[in-house]
């Protein structure tokens, strides 16, 4: 058995994080001594490392709470396998969205970098937005003029 400070050292987690996992119901391997100190068995290191690894893999604490048994010897095989398959599908969908976003950004970058030397940045922005099919783009240079200047011109 070990105190929370030793558990924190072994796992690299702050004691406040360990207490948080306890409050969330993720770490149930704790005994209270008569003096109020928390005492943890060696398995607590495994549980906390499992929580950290699962979070790094994209699992939320709520997902972990629904998956992790109170005793590591009581895993629900079907539920665990399904959750892992679901997470892989979620990651694959995210990868596809990120690839689409990357392609769009690279296309915009290519268009912006193709600015003719004699074109202003505002006109280039109009050109790029028009080529991207964003519809009618207002005259950005005209709208960038100070309001006072346009009023004087009207007078």
C-alpha positions in Angstrom: 0.0 0.0 0.0 1.2 3.5 -0.7 0.1 7.1 0.1 -1.1 9.5 -2.6 2.3 11.2 -2.8 4.1 8.0 -3.8 1.3 7.1 -6.2 1.7 10.6 -7.8 5.4 10.0 -8.1 5.0 6.6 -9.7 2.4 7.8 -12.2 3.6 11.3 -12.9 0.2 12.7 -12.0 -0.6 15.5 -9.6 -2.2 14.5 -6.4 -5.2 16.8 -7.3 -5.6 14.8 -10.6 -5.6 11.5 -8.6 -8.3 12.8 -6.2 -10.3 14.1 -9.3 -10.2 10.6 -10.8 -11.4 9.2 -7.4 -14.4 11.7 -7.4 -15.2 10.7 -11.0 -15.4 7.1 -9.9 -12.5 6.0 -12.1 -10.2 5.1 -9.3 -11.9 3.0 -6.7 -8.9 1.3 -5.2 -8.5 3.5 -2.2 -8.7 2.8 1.5 -8.9 5.4 4.2 -6.8 5.0 7.3 -8.0 6.1 10.7 -6.0 9.3 10.4 -7.8 10.1 7.1 -4.8 9.3 4.8 -5.6 7.6 1.5 -3.8 4.3 0.9 -3.6 2.8 -2.5 -2.7 -0.8 -3.6 -0.1 -1.3 -6.4 -2.9 -1.9 -8.9 -3.8 1.8 -8.6 -0.6 2.6 -10.7 -2.0 0.3 -13.5 -5.4 1.9 -13.3 -4.0 5.5 -13.5 -1.6 4.6 -16.3 -4.6 3.0 -18.2 -6.6 6.2 -17.7 -3.8 8.3 -19.0 -3.2 6.0 -22.1 -6.9 5.9 -22.9 -7.2 9.7 -22.7 -4.2 10.0 -25.0 -6.0 7.7 -27.4 -9.0 10.1 -27.4 -11.3 8.6 -24.8 -13.2 11.0 -22.6 -13.4 10.5 -18.9 -17.2 9.8 -19.3 -16.4 7.1 -21.8 -13.8 5.6 -19.5 -16.2 5.7 -16.6 -18.7 3.7 -18.5 -16.1 1.2 -19.7 -13.8 0.6 -16.7 -15.0 -2.0 -14.2 -14.5 -1.3 -10.5 -12.2 -4.3 -10.5 -9.8 -4.8 -13.4 -10.6 -8.5 -13.3 -14.2 -7.8 -14.4 -13.9 -6.3 -17.9 -17.0 -6.6 -20.1 -15.3 -8.0 -23.3 -18.1 -7.2 -25.7 -18.6 -3.7 -24.4 -14.8 -3.0 -24.5 -14.4 -4.3 -28.0 -17.4 -2.3 -29.3 -16.0 0.9 -27.7 -12.6 0.4 -29.3 -14.2 -0.2 -32.7 -16.3 2.9 -32.3 -13.3 5.0 -31.3 -11.3 3.8 -34.4 -14.3 4.8 -36.6 -14.4 8.2 -34.9 -10.7 8.7 -35.5 -11.0 7.7 -39.1 -13.8 10.1 -39.7 -11.8 12.9 -38.0 -8.8 12.0 -40.2 -11.0 12.4 -43.3 -12.3 15.8 -42.1 -8.7 16.9 -41.3 -7.5 15.8 -44.8 -10.3 17.8 -46.4 -9.5 20.8 -44.3 -5.8 20.5 -45.2 -6.6 20.3 -48.9 -8.8 23.4 -48.8 -6.2 25.4 -46.9 -3.5 24.3 -49.3 -5.7 25.4 -52.3 -6.3 28.8 -50.7 -2.6 29.2 -50.0 -1.8 28.3 -53.6 -4.3 30.9 -54.8 -3.1 33.6 -52.5 0.6 33.0 -53.3 -0.3 33.3 -57.0 -1.0 37.0 -56.5 0.2 39.0 -59.5 2.9 41.6 -58.5 0.8 44.5 -59.7 -2.3 43.5 -57.7 -3.2 44.8 -54.3 -3.8 42.4 -51.5 -7.5 43.4 -51.3 -8.0 42.8 -55.1 -6.2 39.5 -54.7 -8.5 38.5 -51.9 -11.5 39.3 -54.2 -9.9 37.2 -56.9 -9.3 34.3 -54.6 -12.8 34.4 -53.1 -14.4 34.6 -56.5 -12.3 31.6 -57.8 -13.4 29.7 -54.7 -17.0 30.3 -55.7 -17.9 32.3 -52.6 -20.3 34.5 -54.7 -20.1 38.2 -55.4 -17.4 39.8 -53.4 -17.7 43.5 -52.7 -15.0 45.9 -53.7 -12.8 45.5 -50.7 -10.6 48.4 -51.5 -13.5 50.8 -51.7 -14.9 49.5 -48.4 -11.5 50.0 -46.7 -11.5 53.7 -47.3 -12.1 55.9 -44.3 -15.7 57.0 -43.9 -14.8 60.6 -43.5 -13.0 60.6 -46.9 -16.1 59.4 -48.7 -18.3 62.0 -47.0 -16.0 64.8 -48.2 -16.1 63.4 -51.7 -19.9 63.5 -51.6 -20.0 67.2 -50.5 
